[in-house]
Amino acid sequence: QVQLVESGGGLVQAGGSLRLSCAASGRTFTRALMGWFRQAPGQERQFVASITWSTGITYYADYVKGRFTLSRDIAKSAVYLQMNSLKPEDTAVYYCAARPGAWTTYYYKPVDFGSWGQGTQVTVSS
């Protein structure tokens, strides 16, 4: 079992930036798909981006493409979501997720990921 802990959320004005971090611990893996999802009040959990642990291949949802950048640091067992040009509609709780053993960015549904962090709140004011 892998444990995930997110950090870096907060309050920012529209057009600003935030960097979310996700630290992984517990089970070690050489292949996995790491994902970020978000959930606004009253809405379903929504895919944001994913990255393959071994090769660093990324995949982004259309609504964040060009604004968000996902990276990983294997030595630190961490992934980072750099969020630029934030909009009020980006306001949500952001969750880090992992699917150990995956080697592609094929998976994008919450049900495809077995390990989740506790979430970090991102609030973008207009």
N, C-alpha and C positions, 0 to 999 in steps of 0.2 A: 504494500500500500504506500502510495506517495502522498506526502502532506504538502499543501500549497498555502502560502501566506502572501496576500497582496498588501501593497502599501503605495502611498503617493497620491491618493485622492485628495480632494479639497474643493474649495470655492474659487472660481476664476471668472473673469469677465469675458464676454464674447470676444473672440479674436485672440484670446490668450492661449497658453500652452500648459500642459501638465505631462509628467512622466510617471507612469505606473510601473511598479516592479512586482514581480512574482518570484518568490524564493521557494524552491523545491527541496524537500528533504525526505528521508526515509528510504524507500526502495530506489536503488540506482538503476538506470536504464541507459542504453546506448542508442535506442531508437524509440521515439515517441512523437506524438503530435501535441504541441502546446497551443492552447487556444484562449482567446479572450471573448467573453460574452458580456452583454449588458442587459439590465432589466430596469425599466422605468415603472413607476407605480401604475398598477392596473394593466400592465402590458406583459406580453410573453417575453421570455428570455430570448435575446437576439444575438446572433453571431456578429462578431466584429472583425476578428482576424485570427490567423493561425500561422504556426511556423513549425517546420520539421526539425526535431532536435538535432539529428545527425548532420543534415545538409544545409540547414538554414533557409530552405525554400519557404516563401511566404505567400499567403493568400488573404485578400482583403474583401470585405463587403463593399459594394459600390458606394454606399453612403459615407464611407470613411476613406476611400481610396484617394491618394494624393494629399491627405491631411494627417493620417496616422502612419506610423512606422513601427514595425515589430522587429525586435532583435533578440538574440540570446547570447548568454555568456556561459559556455559549458563549464569552465573552471569554477565559476561561482554558482552553478546550478540555478541560474536565474534567467528570466525572460523580461523584456522591457517593452512597454507600449508608449512610444512618444506620440503625444496628441497635440497637434498644432491647429491653428485656425478654428478653435472650438466654437461651437454653436449652442444656443440654448437647448436645442433638440438632442444634444449629446448628453444631457443630464440624465443620470441613471446610476445604479449600483453596478460596478464593473467586477466581473468574476474571472479568475484564471482557472483553466481547466486542463486536464492532461488525459491523453489516451496512449498509455504505454504500448510499445510494439508497433505503432503505426509508422509508416515510412513515406506517406504521401499526405497532401492537403485535401484529400477526398472528403474527409469528414467535416461537417459543419453544423450538425444538429446537436442540441444539448444532450440528447439521449446517447449520442456516440461517445461521450466523454464520461469516464468513470470516476475521476477524482476532481474535486472542486475546492477552491478556497472559500473563505468566509465573505469575500466581497469588500470593495472599497467605494465609498460614495464620491461621485463626481458631480458637481453642481456648476452650471455655466449660467451666469446672470446676463441679462440683456442690457 
